[in-house]
Amino acid sequence: MQKLSAPQNLTALAYESIKKSILEGNLGPDVRLTEESLSQQLGISKSPIREALNGLQNEGLIRIEPRRGAYLRRFSIKEVEDLYNLREALEVYAVSVARITPELIEELKSSVERTKKYLISHDKIRHIEEDTRFHGIIAKATDNQELCRVLGNIQNQIWLLRCQTYNLSSSSAPRTHAAILHAFEQGDREKAQIAMREHINLVRERLLEFLRAAQGAINISSEDRNGHSG
């Protein structure tokens, strides 16, 4: 992280800087974020750091442990299911009310092409950014600012998971995004809803399968240790 120059709102600057490091995958799940260390890295006092961390906790990106510091949030299987269920409901609604214009179609076409390019070049961060942008374009076309805000927050939380599980569903994004685009081109909202639902279901099921397998491996490892210690 780079040191911050003064006059602007230091809390907002600290918030954006820490959030950028999180979303770019520069901070691991076991990295401890303390007011003191962040204050030194960013070159500002602890007070705006504290406010920034509280904001990030409210967004669901970190968890603050009293007297220990902050850590990236860890998601339970239930929390992942809840996030994706909410995302599905909102995004299916978004394609049902988005204003379909030539400009929207062109934006989505360009996004699909960029997604293909980043997938081929193995540019993980830009691929995830473009995937998020595709859905943001549709949300913006609803002209519903609250919908955009809530979906943006969900996408930020999901980002933490997707950086760790990139290979599970990244290859399907160009195809599934293209299906949504083609439905819009045909003016078929029902088809767009089906395509969006299938897209989110695919990502959710692959992610949950991965998390359940990982949880099972942890449980087996724990049982082995307990058996050996006996």
Backbone as a ProteinNet text record, in pm:
[ID]
protein_1_A
[PRIMARY]
MQKLSAPQNLTALAYESIKKSILEGNLGPDVRLTEESLSQQLGISKSPIREALNGLQNEGLIRIEPRRGAYLRRFSIKEVEDLYNLREALEVYAVSVARITPELIEELKSSVERTKKYLISHDKIRHIEEDTRFHGIIAKATDNQELCRVLGNIQNQIWLLRCQTYNLSSSSAPRTHAAILHAFEQGDREKAQIAMREHINLVRERLLEFLRAAQGAINISSEDRNGHSG
[TERTIARY]
83.2	0	87.1	44.3	121.2	76.7	173	139.7	44.1	-43.9	-146.8	-107.9	-133.9	-111.7	-235.4	-215.6	-317.7	-450.5	-473.8	-590.9	-726.9	-745.4	-879.4	-924.2	-1042.7	-1097.8	-1014	-938.7	-844.7	-915.1	-1032.1	-1106	-1144.3	-1194.8	-1234.6	-1113.7	-1001.8	-880.4	-828	-828.3	-782.2	-872.8	-1002	-1101.3	-1075.1	-1058.7	-1037.8	-905.5	-801.3	-670.2	-670.9	-729	-733.9	-824.1	-937.4	-1031.4	-967.7	-892.3	-824.6	-726.9	-651.7	-556.8	-629	-745	-822.9	-873.2	-936.5	-998.7	-896	-775.1	-669.8	-598.6	-641	-584.4	-448.4	-413.9	-282.3	-275.7	-392.4	-396.8	-454.1	-380.2	-427.1	-525.6	-598.8	-700.9	-644.6	-515	-455.4	-374.6	-373.5	-300.1	-377.5	-306.3	-370.5	-354.6	-466.5	-465.4	-483.9	-383.7	-393.5	-390.8	-450	-449.4	-306.2	-218.6	-80.1	-5.8	-17	55.8	1.3	-130.3	-190.5	-157.7	-151.5	-114.9	25.7	117	254.5	262.3	188.7	192.1	134.4	26.3	-42.4	5.3	79.6	134.1	31.8	-70.2	-172.3	-197.4	-279.4	-304.8	-399.5	-414.5	-495.6	-645.6	-688.5	-832	-903.1	-853.9	-920.7	-908.5	-799.6	-783.3	-894.4	-920.5	-1023.6	-1160.8	-1191.6	-1320.1	-1328.9	-1217.6	-1216.1	-1239.1	-1176.4	-1193.8	-1337.5	-1398.6	-1538.8	-1627.9	-1597.1	-1673.4	-1659.1	-1538.9	-1513.8	-1580.6	-1588.4	-1659.1	-1809.7	-1862.8	-2004.8	-2037.7	-1940.7	-1960.4	-1947	-1897.7	-1882.8	-1752.2	-1653.4	-1525.8	-1426	-1435.1	-1342.8	-1422.1	-1354.2	-1410.2	-1309.4	-1356.9	-1269.8	-1280.5	-1166.9	-1162.9	-1103.3	-1177.4	-1130.2	-990	-904.8	-766.8	-678.3	-727.8	-645.5	-621.6	-716	-702.2	-812.5	-793.5	-894.3	-838.3	-927	-890.7	-992.7	-952.3	-1048.9	-1160.3	-1278.8	-1393.7	-1384.9	-1421.4	-1433.7	-1582.4	-1621.6	-1763	-1797.9	-1910.9	-1964.2	-2039	-2064.7	-2140.8	-2278.2	-2341	-2472.2	-2466.4	-2361.8	-2348.6	-2332.7	-2257.1	-2240.1	-2373.5	-2446.5	-2578.8	-2669.1	-2669	-2753.6	-2716.3	-2585.7	-2540.2	-2582.2	-2561.4	-2593.7	-2743.9	-2820.6	-2966.2	-3017.2	-2961.9	-3000.4	-2954.8	-2833.5	-2782.5	-2871.1	-2909.9	-2994.7	-3125.9	-3190.7	-3319.2	-3304.7	-3199.5	-3180.3	-3142	-3054.8	-3006.9	-3111.8	-3191.7	-3301.4	-3402.3	-3425.8	-3513.4	-3453.2	-3322.3	-3256.2	-3275.5	-3258.2	-3274.7	-3420.7	-3512	-3654.4	-3699.7	-3622.9	-3665.3	-3561.9	-3442.1	-3337.7	-3387.5	-3351.4	-3390.4	-3295.5	-3349.2	-3266.9	-3252.7	-3131.9	-3101.9	-2984.4	-2963.3	-2844.5	-2715.4	-2714.2	-2594.5	-2568.2	-2674.2	-2659.3	-2605.3	-2661.3	-2616.6	-2468.7	-2426.3	-2286.2	-2193.8	-2237.1	-2155.9	-2138.9	-2247.6	-2241.5	-2157.1	-2167.5	-2085.3	-1937.5	-1902	-1761.8	-1713.6	-1800.2	-1764.5	-1739.1	-1825.3	-1807	-1673.2	-1639.2	-1512.7	-1393.1	-1401.5	-1291.9	-1279.1	-1393.1	-1389.6	-1316.4	-1343.6	-1274.5	-1124.4	-1088.4	-947.3	-874.1	-934	-868.1	-860.9	-959.6	-956.5	-841	-824.9	-717.5	-580.1	-568.3	-437.8	-412.9	-508.3	-496	-480.4	-548.3	-544.4	-661.2	-635.6	-742.7	-815.1	-739	-801.2	-887.2	-834	-912.6	-1032.9	-1018.1	-1130.9	-1244.8	-1211	-1312.9	-1371.9	-1286.8	-1335.6	-1434.8	-1402.9	-1490.3	-1620.7	-1612.2	-1733.6	-1824.5	-1765.8	-1842	-1898.6	-1818.2	-1863.3	-1983.3	-1983	-2094.5	-2226.2	-2223.6	-2345.5	-2380.4	-2277.3	-2301.2	-2366.3	-2330	-2389.6	-2540.3	-2577.8	-2720.6	-2792.4	-2730.6	-2792.5	-2812.8	-2713.7	-2723.5	-2838.5	-2863.4	-2969.4	-3109.3	-3118.9	-3248.6	-3284.9	-3183.7	-3201.8	-3250.5	-3205.1	-3241.9	-3113.7	-3087.3	-2961	-2946.3	-3055.9	-3048.9	-3014.1	-3070.2	-3036.5	-2887.6	-2837.3	-2694.5	-2607.5	-2648.6	-2570.1	-2565.2	-2681.6	-2687.2	-2610.7	-2629.8	-2557.3	-2407.2	-2367.3	-2224.9	-2165.5	-2238.8	-2193.2	-2181.2	-2279.2	-2274.7	-2155	-2131.3	-2018.5	-1885.5	-1874.3	-1751.1	-1724.8	-1830.4	-1813.9	-1779.8	-1848.3	-1824	-1681.8	-1627.8	-1492.7	-1391.4	-1403.5	-1309.2	-1310.2	-1428.2	-1440.5	-1388	-1420	-1384.8	-1234.6	-1164.5	-1018.5	-956	-1018.9	-966.5	-1013.1	-1121.9	-1180.6	-1195.8	-1104.8	-1112.5	-1130.9	-1057.9	-1059.5	-1189.6	-1275.5	-1397.7	-1496.3	-1511.9	-1617.5	-1576.5	-1449.2	-1406.9	-1426.3	-1403.7	-1412.2	-1553.7	-1654.3	-1793.3	-1847.4	-1778.2	-1830.5	-1860.2	-1767.6	-1799.7	-1925.5	-1940.6	-2057	-2186.2	-2185.9	-2309.4	-2345.2	-2244.2	-2270.9	-2325.7	-2270.6	-2318.3	-2464.1	-2505	-2645	-2739	-2698	-2778.3	-2784.1	-2669.6	-2661.5	-2753.4	-2748.6	-2830.3	-2979.2	-3017	-3158.4	-3200.1	-3111.7	-3141	-3152.8	-3062	-3065	-3197.3	-3253.4	-3380.6	-3500.8	-3472.6	-3580.7	-3661.6	-3599.3	-3668.5	-3628.5	-3706	-3671.8	-3682.8	-3779.8	-3795.2	-3672	-3623	-3501.2	-3380.5	-3377.9	-3268.4	-3272.4	-3392.8	-3406.9	-3357.6	-3394.3	-3350.9	-3199	-3141	-2995.9	-2923.3	-2976.8	-2914.4	-2922.6	-3040.2	-3057.8	-2961.4	-2948.7	-2859.1	-2714	-2679	-2542.9	-2506.7	-2593.1	-2564.9	-2571.3	-2664.5	-2674.1	-2546.5	-2492.4	-2369.7	-2255.4	-2235.9	-2126.5	-2148.8	-2272.7	-2303.8	-2278.6	-2326.2	-2312.8	-2167.5	-2089.4	-1946.8	-1873.7	-1908.8	-1845.4	-1883.4	-2011.5	-2056.7	-1996.2	-1984.7	-1923.6	-1778.9	-1708	-1569	-1560.6	-1647.9	-1644.9	-1680.8	-1778.4	-1816.2	-1703.1	-1634.8	-1521.8	-1409	-1384.8	-1279.4	-1315.3	-1441.9	-1486.4	-1475.1	-1508.6	-1495.8	-1352.2	-1258.4	-1116.4	-1067.5	-1115.9	-1077.9	-1129.4	-1253.5	-1312.5	-1236.8	-1199.3	-1124.2	-988.8	-921.9	-790.6	-802	-908	-928	-952.7	-1031.8	-1058.3	-931.7	-846.4	-719.8	-631.1	-623.5	-538.5	-591	-721.8	-778.7	-758.5	-767.7	-745.8	-604.1	-509.6	-367.3	-328.2	-394	-356	-408	-510.6	-562.7	-477.9
-119.5	0	125	227.2	350.8	449.7	532.5	635.5	735.8	791.6	881.8	1025.8	1111.3	1253.1	1313.7	1424.4	1475.9	1518.7	1639.3	1714.6	1650.1	1552.8	1496	1422.4	1368	1294.8	1169.7	1168.3	1058.7	926.3	930.2	805.9	742.3	822.8	771.5	718.3	789.8	746.8	615.8	607.1	484.3	367.8	393.1	290.7	238	328.6	287.8	213.4	258.2	195	53.3	35.7	-97.4	-189.3	-136.8	-216.7	-262.2	-174.2	-208.6	-323.7	-318.3	-425.7	-557.8	-550.8	-672.2	-732.5	-647.4	-697.4	-741.4	-687.4	-730.3	-856.2	-906.2	-1030.6	-1015.5	-893.1	-869.3	-908.6	-937.6	-972.8	-1112.8	-1200.2	-1336.1	-1344.2	-1455.7	-1470	-1469.3	-1498.6	-1502.7	-1377.9	-1280.4	-1156.5	-1071.4	-1027.3	-945.6	-798.3	-726.9	-584.5	-508.7	-433.4	-355.6	-206.4	-128.1	16.5	69	13.3	60.5	30.7	-94.2	-130.3	-55	-41.3	31.1	180.2	233.8	373.8	399.8	306.8	320.7	305.4	208.3	183.4	300.5	358.4	463.9	604.3	613.6	743	838.3	784.8	869.5	820	895.8	859.4	739	687	566.7	592.8	714.8	743.6	717.1	771.4	739.5	592.6	527.3	384.4	307.3	344.9	277.7	292	412.4	435.5	357.3	351.2	277.7	129	74	-67.8	-97.4	-5.8	-24.4	-27.1	60	61.9	-67.7	-121.6	-246.6	-364.6	-357.9	-462.1	-454.9	-333.9	-317.3	-370	-362.8	-414.2	-565.7	-625.8	-770.7	-820.4	-731	-772.7	-819.5	-765.4	-804.8	-831.5	-893.3	-909.8	-850.6	-771.8	-708	-784.7	-828.4	-900.5	-807.6	-778.5	-685.1	-720.5	-618.6	-629.6	-721.3	-769.8	-856.5	-796.9	-719.2	-663	-711.3	-691	-727.6	-834.2	-918.1	-1025.1	-1028.6	-1082.5	-1101.9	-1193.5	-1165.8	-1245.3	-1387.6	-1482.7	-1622.5	-1655.1	-1719.6	-1746.7	-1890.8	-1906.5	-2041	-2082.8	-2211.6	-2260.3	-2195.3	-2179.5	-2116.6	-1971.4	-1899	-1759.7	-1748.7	-1841.3	-1841.6	-1869.1	-1965.5	-1995.9	-1872.9	-1806.3	-1688.7	-1577.4	-1552.3	-1446.5	-1475.1	-1599.1	-1632.1	-1639	-1678.5	-1677.8	-1534.5	-1443.7	-1303.5	-1246.2	-1279.6	-1230.2	-1278	-1404.6	-1456.8	-1379.7	-1359	-1288.1	-1147.2	-1076.1	-938.7	-931.7	-1023.3	-1015.3	-1064.3	-1161.2	-1203.4	-1089.7	-1021.2	-903.7	-796.3	-775.1	-669.6	-689.6	-813.5	-834.9	-822.1	-834.4	-823.8	-679	-584.1	-443.5	-351.5	-402	-318.5	-257.3	-133.9	-65.8	-110.5	-183.6	-239.4	-134.9	-87.3	14.2	-32.7	28.9	-5.2	15.7	118.2	145.5	32.7	-18.6	-130	-253	-282.9	-398.9	-387.1	-268.8	-249	-262.5	-208.3	-220	-366.7	-441.9	-582.9	-663	-631.6	-699.4	-677.2	-552.1	-519.6	-592.6	-601.2	-669.9	-818.6	-882.1	-1024.6	-1047	-958.2	-971.7	-955.1	-859.4	-839.9	-961	-1019	-1137.3	-1251.7	-1269.7	-1373.7	-1347.6	-1221.1	-1184.7	-1210.7	-1170.1	-1188.3	-1335.9	-1412.8	-1556.8	-1622.4	-1587.5	-1645	-1605.7	-1480.5	-1432.2	-1467.1	-1540.6	-1582.8	-1463.8	-1353.5	-1233.4	-1241.2	-1305.4	-1336.6	-1213.1	-1113.9	-995.9	-921.8	-898.9	-826.3	-907.1	-1039	-1123.7	-1108.9	-1114	-1100.4	-959.8	-858.9	-721.2	-707.5	-768.9	-757.8	-832.9	-947.3	-1022.2	-935.2	-872.3	-783.7	-665.6	-610.9	-496.4	-533.4	-653	-698.5	-691.2	-744.6	-744.3	-602.8	-521.9	-383.3	-302	-331	-261.3	-287.2	-412.4	-447.7	-381.2	-384.7	-321.7	-172.6	-107	36.9	67.2	-25.4	-5.4	-13.9	-56.7	-58.2	80.2	168.5	303.1	296.2	192.7	174	178.6	292.3	311.6	219.2	190.6	102.2	-39.5	-82.9	-214.9	-221.2	-116.9	-111.8	-117.9	-46.3	-43.3	-180.3	-245.8	-376.3	-481	-480.5	-576.8	-552.2	-424.4	-393.3	-447.6	-435.9	-488.1	-640.2	-706.6	-853.1	-894.8	-822.9	-856	-840.9	-737.7	-718.6	-836.9	-884.9	-998.2	-1125.5	-1145.8	-1264.2	-1264	-1142.7	-1130.3	-1209.7	-1203.6	-1275.4	-1423.9	-1478	-1620.3	-1649.4	-1561.2	-1588.4	-1582.6	-1498.2	-1493.6	-1627.3	-1694.4	-1822.3	-1940.3	-1923.2	-2035.5	-2000.2	-1920.1	-1866.7	-1974.8	-2084	-2187.7	-2267.7	-2251.6	-2332.3	-2294.8	-2165.8	-2124.8	-2014.6	-1973	-1861.9	-1892.6	-2017.7	-2052.7	-2045.3	-2049.7	-2048.1	-1907.3	-1805.9	-1668.7	-1616.4	-1627.7	-1574.1	-1637.1	-1766.8	-1835.7	-1792.6	-1790.2	-1757.2	-1609.4	-1522.8	-1381	-1359.9	-1432.9	-1420.8	-1463.7	-1563.9	-1610.1	-1499.9	-1428.7	-1316.9	-1205.6	-1175.2	-1072.5	-1105.9	-1229.1	-1269.2	-1257.9	-1290.6	-1276.7	-1130.1	-1040.8	-897.1	-851.7	-900.7	-862.7	-902.3	-1015.1	-1063	-998.4	-917.2	-855.6	-955.2	-1067.7	-1176.1	-1174.7	-1105.4	-1091.6	-1224.9	-1306.1	-1435.5	-1522.1	-1518.9	-1594	-1537.3	-1407	-1342.6	-1383.4	-1392.5	-1435.6	-1579	-1665.7	-1806	-1813.7	-1737.1	-1739.1	-1687.1	-1580.4	-1525.2	-1624.7	-1686.5	-1783.7	-1901.8	-1952.1	-2065.2	-2025.8	-1904.2	-1853.4	-1851.6	-1794.2	-1782.8	-1919.4	-2002.7	-2138	-2217.5	-2205.1	-2277.9	-2238.1	-2107.5	-2057.7	-2100.6	-2085.2	-2118.8	-2265.9	-2355.4	-2498.9	-2543.9	-2488.7	-2525.1	-2474.9	-2356.1	-2299.9	-2378.7	-2409.9	-2485.3	-2625.9	-2685.9	-2819.3	-2813.8	-2708.6	-2689.3	-2669.2	-2584.6	-2554.1	-2675.8	-2753.9	-2875	-2976.6	-2988.7	-3081.6	-3036.1	-2903.6	-2849.3	-2870.3	-2848.9	-2869.3	-3015.6	-3104.6	-3247.7	-3287.4	-3229	-3259.8	-3212.9	-3095.2	-3043.2	-3135.1	-3181.1	-3269.2	-3401.4	-3457.1	-3583.1	-3565.2	-3453.1	-3423.2	-3411.1	-3344.8	-3326.1	-3460.6	-3545.9	-3678.9	-3761.1	-3749.8	-3824.5	-3782.1	-3647.7	-3597.2	-3644.5	-3639.3	-3680.8	-3831.4	-3906.8	-4052.6	-4085.8	-4012.2	-4038.6	-3996.2	-3886	-3838.6	-3933.7	-4016.2	-4108.8	-4230.6
0	0	0	-74.5	-83.7	23.4	69.1	166.8	104	187	137.9	165.2	66.8	87.6	152.9	221.8	311.5	250.8	199.4	242.4	230.5	144	128.3	254.9	248.4	362	386.9	495.5	520.7	545.8	607.1	629.4	497.3	404.3	273	196.2	204.4	135.2	193.8	327.2	392.8	355.4	357.8	322	180.4	84.6	-54.7	-71.6	-3.1	-16.2	39.8	158.7	220.8	139.1	95.4	16.9	-113.9	-178.7	-303.7	-282	-172.1	-142.2	-118.6	-52.7	-27.2	-157.9	-241.4	-364.2	-468.3	-461.9	-554.5	-505.9	-389.4	-339	-275.6	-233.3	-172.5	-25.7	32.4	174.1	189.8	255.4	276.1	390.9	401.4	506.1	647.1	662.6	796.5	829	736.6	761.4	862.1	966.6	1069.6	1034.1	1026.3	997	1127.5	1167.9	1291.4	1258.5	1344.7	1325.3	1318.7	1402	1406.4	1276.6	1227.9	1105.4	984.2	975.4	863.5	870.2	991.3	1009.2	956.4	984	936.2	784.3	730.1	585.5	505.9	556.7	483.1	520.4	630.1	670.1	727	795.7	857.9	1000.3	1076	1215.6	1224.2	1344.7	1364.7	1354.8	1385.2	1389.9	1256.5	1143	1015.4	977.6	1021.1	996.1	1066.7	1191.5	1271.1	1204.5	1157.6	1091.1	960.6	888.4	760.7	784.5	886.5	918.1	959.5	1034	1071.8	948.1	851.5	726.8	649.4	644.6	572.8	643.3	776.2	849.2	820.1	812.6	781.1	641.5	550.7	414.7	409	515.5	516.8	458.6	444.3	385.4	491	610.6	717.6	845.6	940.6	1074.8	1173.1	1266.7	1365.4	1496.5	1547.6	1674.5	1780.3	1886.1	1990.4	2040.1	2043.4	2094.2	2010.5	1898	1812.5	1674.9	1624.5	1491.3	1399.8	1270.8	1171.7	1077.1	1029	936	822.8	709.1	601.8	650.5	603.9	646.6	593.5	676.7	634.4	625.1	516.6	492	526.1	594.5	614.6	488.9	474.7	359.7	356.9	473.8	481.4	433.8	471.9	429.8	278.7	219.2	73.7	5	55.7	-0.4	7.5	122.3	140.2	43.5	28.4	-61.7	-205.5	-249.4	-388.5	-412.3	-311.6	-326.6	-342.1	-261.3	-271.9	-405.4	-445.2	-573	-688.1	-686.1	-793	-801.6	-686.8	-685.8	-743.8	-704.2	-749.5	-896.8	-940.7	-1079.5	-1179.2	-1140.5	-1227.7	-1239.5	-1127.6	-1132.6	-1223.4	-1212.8	-1290.9	-1440.9	-1489.8	-1634.8	-1677.1	-1581.3	-1615.7	-1629.3	-1572.2	-1577.4	-1642.2	-1672.2	-1732.5	-1863.8	-1887.4	-2010.9	-2122.2	-2218.7	-2326.9	-2436.9	-2454.1	-2555.3	-2640.3	-2758.5	-2838.5	-2760.4	-2674.1	-2594.1	-2495.3	-2433.3	-2339.5	-2412.3	-2528	-2605.4	-2640.1	-2682.7	-2720.2	-2599.3	-2486.6	-2364	-2324.8	-2331.5	-2293.6	-2392.1	-2520.7	-2622.2	-2594.4	-2566.3	-2537.8	-2413.5	-2313.7	-2189.8	-2214.6	-2292.6	-2323.7	-2395.2	-2488.3	-2560.3	-2467.6	-2375.2	-2279.6	-2187.7	-2148.4	-2062.7	-2132	-2260	-2337.9	-2340.7	-2363.7	-2373.4	-2242.2	-2129.9	-2001.1	-1963	-2003.8	-1976	-2050.4	-2177.3	-2260	-2206.5	-2159.9	-2110.9	-1963.9	-1901	-1760	-1665.5	-1698.8	-1615	-1516.5	-1402.5	-1307.5	-1255.6	-1209.2	-1149.1	-1250.6	-1370.6	-1470.9	-1517.5	-1520.8	-1559.3	-1457.4	-1328.6	-1224.9	-1227.1	-1248.7	-1258.6	-1374	-1486.8	-1603.3	-1582.4	-1517.1	-1483.5	-1396.7	-1296.5	-1208.2	-1285.9	-1378.6	-1458.8	-1545.1	-1603.3	-1687.3	-1609.9	-1488.1	-1406.3	-1359.6	-1337.2	-1298	-1408.4	-1532.7	-1647.9	-1653	-1630.5	-1631.5	-1515.4	-1397.4	-1279.7	-1303.1	-1360.9	-1388	-1483.3	-1577.8	-1677.2	-1615.3	-1488.7	-1420.4	-1368.3	-1359.6	-1304.1	-1159.4	-1088.5	-947.5	-865.7	-804.6	-734	-613.5	-546	-429.8	-472.8	-584.1	-638.6	-671.9	-735	-769.5	-645.3	-541.1	-417.1	-351.6	-339.8	-273.8	-354.8	-486.3	-569.7	-564.8	-561	-551.3	-423.3	-313.9	-184.9	-189.1	-249.6	-261.9	-346.2	-456.3	-543.9	-470.5	-386.7	-309.8	-217.6	-151.7	-60.9	-138.3	-249.5	-331.6	-387.6	-410.6	-467.1	-384.8	-252.6	-166.1	-196.5	-223.1	-254.8	-394.1	-487.9	-627.1	-652.1	-578.1	-592.5	-552.6	-456.4	-407.5	-492.8	-567.6	-642.9	-790.2	-841	-978.1	-1083.3	-1069.8	-1173.6	-1180.2	-1082.3	-1079.2	-1188.2	-1214.1	-1307.5	-1404.2	-1399.9	-1485.6	-1633.6	-1673.8	-1815.9	-1870.1	-1781.5	-1826.8	-1846.1	-1794.4	-1795.6	-1936.5	-2033.7	-2167	-2226.9	-2210.6	-2268.4	-2199.8	-2067.1	-1995.2	-2009.9	-2015.1	-2038.4	-2179.4	-2275	-2413.4	-2425.1	-2347.7	-2351.3	-2302.6	-2198.1	-2147	-2251.4	-2310.6	-2414.8	-2532.7	-2580.3	-2695.8	-2664.8	-2541.7	-2503.2	-2508.4	-2462.7	-2470.4	-2616	-2700.2	-2840.9	-2906.5	-2860.5	-2914.1	-2844.4	-2741.5	-2665.6	-2585.1	-2552.5	-2482.1	-2334.1	-2253.2	-2112	-2037.7	-2075	-2008.7	-2032.6	-2154.4	-2187.8	-2112.1	-2096.1	-2021.3	-1874.6	-1817.8	-1679.3	-1661.6	-1755.3	-1748.3	-1757.3	-1851.6	-1870.8	-1747.7	-1686.5	-1565.9	-1451.2	-1434.1	-1325.9	-1343.8	-1465.9	-1492.2	-1466.8	-1504.9	-1484.6	-1336.4	-1254	-1110.9	-1042.7	-1085.6	-1029	-1054.2	-1174.8	-1209.9	-1118.6	-1102	-1017.4	-872.6	-825.2	-685.6	-656.7	-743.6	-717.4	-722	-813.7	-818.8	-695.1	-651.2	-532.5	-407.9	-393	-275.2	-273.7	-390.8	-398.6	-350.2	-391.6	-349.8	-198.4	-143.7	-0.9	83.3	37.1	110.6	110.1	-4.4	-12.3	80.2	81.4	168.4	314.8	349.8	486.7	526.4	433	459.1	483.8	406.5	424.2	560.8	603.7	736.3	846.2	831.2	932.1	942.1	823.7	821.9	887.8	855.1	913.5	1065	1110.9	1254.5	1324.1	1259.5	1315.4	1322.7	1219.9	1219.3	1334.3	1355.5	1463.6	1598.3	1613.8	1740.7	1764.4	1654.9	1667	1701.7	1639.5	1666.8	1806.4	1853.9	1987.2	2095.2	2058.4	2158.3	2167
[MASK]
++++++++++++++++++++++++++++++++++++++++++++++++++++++++++++++++++++++++++++++++++++++++++++++++++++++++++++++++++++++++++++++++++++++++++++++++++++++++++++++++++++++++++++++++++++++++++++++++++++++++++++++++++++++++++++++++++++++

